[in-house]
């Protein structure tokens, strides 16, 4: 299958409830450029349902401001803390709801797919992924917090994967 390049604005999201990283990139003819990036942060002392509400409202505003044409999010994978996993899953749910409400197509990638796409090696260390993300986007430094750099890496993964045979396999 031939790759068909089009210009598209992609929103990468690294879900969480304390910090949600986000990054917008422009994918054009196989090249990526950063448009905007940052994070939504909620204080630990805030009621959890209020944290979810803030995340939802901030993402609706973000979507209205930048009008992404696609969103990419990392699939959740937790080995240890079930409480954290449930809370992150709930935050992820409100993010997905915001995307659905604004009719933004959503694509999901495993950590292995993101690492492979950004670095060429599925078992790359976090620092390697962050550095390659910085280089690929031509940034002077790795965006902070780490969740923001992760979100940009997820967006890059989608930019590279969409329209390819690999993408067709992912979508089934």
Rosetta blueprint (number, residue, H / E / L):
1 X L
2 X L
3 X L
4 X L
5 X L
6 X L
7 X L
8 X E
9 X E
10 X E
11 X E
12 X E
13 X E
14 X E
15 X L
16 X L
17 X L
18 X L
19 X E
20 X E
21 X E
22 X E
23 X E
24 X E
25 X E
26 X E
27 X E
28 X E
29 X L
30 X L
31 X E
32 X E
33 X E
34 X E
35 X E
36 X E
37 X E
38 X E
39 X E
40 X E
41 X E
42 X L
43 X L
44 X L
45 X L
46 X L
47 X L
48 X H
49 X H
50 X H
51 X H
52 X H
53 X H
54 X H
55 X H
56 X H
57 X H
58 X H
59 X H
60 X H
61 X H
62 X H
63 X H
64 X H
65 X H
66 X H
67 X L
68 X L
69 X L
70 X E
71 X E
72 X E
73 X E
74 X E
75 X L
76 X L
77 X L
78 X L
79 X L
80 X L
81 X L
82 X H
83 X H
84 X H
85 X H
86 X H
87 X H
88 X H
89 X H
90 X H
91 X H
92 X H
93 X H
94 X H
95 X H
96 X H
97 X H
98 X H
99 X H
100 X H
101 X H
102 X L
103 X L
104 X L
105 X E
106 X E
107 X E
108 X E
109 X E
110 X L
111 X H
112 X H
113 X H
114 X H
115 X H
116 X H
117 X H
118 X H
119 X H
120 X L
121 X L
122 X L
123 X L
124 X L
125 X L
126 X H
127 X H
128 X H
129 X H
130 X H
131 X H
132 X H
133 X H
134 X H
135 X H
136 X H
137 X H
138 X L
139 X L
140 X L
141 X L
142 X L
143 X L
144 X L
145 X L
146 X H
147 X H
148 X H
149 X H
150 X H
151 X H
152 X H
153 X H
154 X H
155 X H
156 X H
157 X H
158 X H
159 X H
160 X H
161 X H
162 X L
163 X L
164 X L
165 X H
166 X H
167 X H
168 X H
169 X H
170 X H
171 X H
172 X L
